[in-house]
């Protein structure tokens, strides 16, 4: 298991929108966000997902990392993705990046980092029995609710996860 779990904004936002943010704590314990991601997910606009993310920080399981190293230069990525990758590369032990954006995932993989997206988190939650205890009937229902919250995951990715979890 990864000793350091870092998340970009997208998994936090998606899971917060469907009241499933606590799955991250249940699956990983402490989850870390770079300051760049914190600024993105807590912009101070008073949105519902912002309140849920702030509450996770107040509970202590969602924590901000030290500032990210300046290298390597990752000009094709947004600041949050780049910070997650830089911090994971600087970390001596195993790490896991929670990241949805295709370019960020590809660059992280090029650097030998483990990456999982929101869809994979849904699959893990299903495997660990978190979905029924959260009031969802199935992983398929979770994906439908994400879609209804204007959070997009490709049909191919969804079908892959559903096959893996037996739905």
Helices and strands as residue ranges (DSSP letters): E 4-7, H 9-17, H 22-28, E 31-33, H 35-41, H 48-59, E 62-64, H 79-90, E 95-98, H 102-110, E 114-116, H 118-127, H 130-133, H 139-148, H 155-164
